[in-house]
Amino acid sequence: MQKALEMVLKTIGLYGLFLFLAVVPIFFVPNMDLFVIQEIAMIVSVLIFYYGFEKQKGWTLGLKQPKCFLLFLMGALFGIILMAIAFGLIVILGGVEITGIEWNPEIGRAIVYWLFLFFLVALAEEIFARGYLFGLVKYLYAPKKVAVIVSAVVFALLHSFNANVWSNVIPMLELFFAGVLFAMLRQVSGGLWMPIGLHLTWNFFQGPIFGFEVSGLEVPSLFHIKKVGHPLISGGAFGVEGSVISIVLSLLSIWGIYLYGRKKID
């Protein structure tokens, strides 16, 4: 009970610090990019709590890894493959139609911006969910599976206020399974860089490349698509993560990673 209380209080405290750091700068610099400020605030909040309360206990966030760039690239390639398969299946099954491809300087600038922003999103969410929270739970409770489940639940809940997340049960289920997938990758690879790479390209190819909403958020894109099939196939207004296809791909990925790295996960 005491360990659970410690975990809850630290998580609430960290989230409170995040809200403070995300809101205060707005009053001083009104034209700041809110998306960027939010992600930086999350990263700074985690680092403050980790170095202030946890580092001396001996567990790590998972940022310092040998061959981190290679692991990042492997995760990024995994994300591209998963999203390309999801996109292809959704098109083949009649969920969406491709109506065009647009390229101009404005789209190019938008794609560069969203690539940068989705890197910050991946870094912030992975440092919090699979770095701080995963590490804290594993340190307090020891069983790795507990850390995987808790971090996945919290990761899904982080998206509770996203547009259309409650349109049906699929988005929250997929966010949970994605959280499990990221946590298992963190455990198997020994750090955060592989899940960061996967997280980045999953979001980036889903939105700015293939034209879906990203967890309910509309972004400019290279491909233009029209949703013509059932929302359970197309993903509806939430994006690929609202499609049963993404759940199937996540479950297959979880199964494959578990078979590959069972000893590190159990």
TAJOZI-V774278 format. One record per residue. RES is the residue in one letter. SS is DSSP state (~ for helix, > for strand, _ for the rest). Layout:
# TAJOZI-V774278
res ss
RES SS
RES SS
This chain:
# TAJOZI-V774278
res ss
M _
Q ~
K ~
A ~
L ~
E ~
M ~
V ~
L ~
K ~
T ~
I ~
G ~
L ~
Y ~
G ~
L ~
F ~
L ~
F ~
L ~
A ~
V ~
V ~
P ~
I ~
F ~
F ~
V _
P _
N _
M _
D _
L ~
F ~
V ~
I ~
Q ~
E ~
I ~
A ~
M ~
I ~
V ~
S ~
V ~
L ~
I ~
F ~
Y ~
Y ~
G ~
F ~
E ~
K ~
Q ~
K ~
G _
W _
T _
L _
G _
L _
K _
Q _
P _
K _
C ~
F ~
L ~
L ~
F ~
L ~
M ~
G ~
A ~
L ~
F ~
G ~
I ~
I ~
L ~
M ~
A ~
I ~
A ~
F ~
G ~
L ~
I ~
V ~
I ~
L _
G _
G _
V >
E >
I >
T >
G >
I >
E _
W _
N _
P ~
E ~
I ~
G ~
R ~
A ~
I ~
V ~
Y ~
W ~
L ~
F ~
L ~
F ~
F ~
L ~
V ~
A ~
L ~
A ~
E ~
E ~
I ~
F ~
A ~
R ~
G ~
Y ~
L ~
F ~
G ~
L ~
V ~
K ~
Y ~
L ~
Y ~
A _
P _
K ~
K ~
V ~
A ~
V ~
I ~
V ~
S ~
A ~
V ~
V ~
F ~
A ~
L ~
L _
H _
S _
F _
N _
A _
N _
V _
W _
S _
N _
V _
I ~
P ~
M ~
L ~
E ~
L ~
F ~
F ~
A ~
G ~
V ~
L ~
F ~
A ~
M ~
L ~
R ~
Q ~
V ~
S ~
G _
G _
L _
W ~
M ~
P ~
I ~
G ~
L ~
H ~
L ~
T ~
W ~
N ~
F ~
F ~
Q ~
G ~
P ~
I ~
F _
G _
F _
E _
V >
S _
G _
L >
E _
V _
P _
S _
L _
F >
H >
I >
K >
K >
V _
G _
H _
P ~
L ~
I ~
S ~
G _
G ~
A ~
F ~
G >
V ~
E ~
G ~
S _
V ~
I ~
S ~
I ~
V ~
L ~
S ~
L ~
L ~
S ~
I ~
W ~
G ~
I ~
Y ~
L ~
Y ~
G ~
R ~
K ~
K ~
I ~
D _
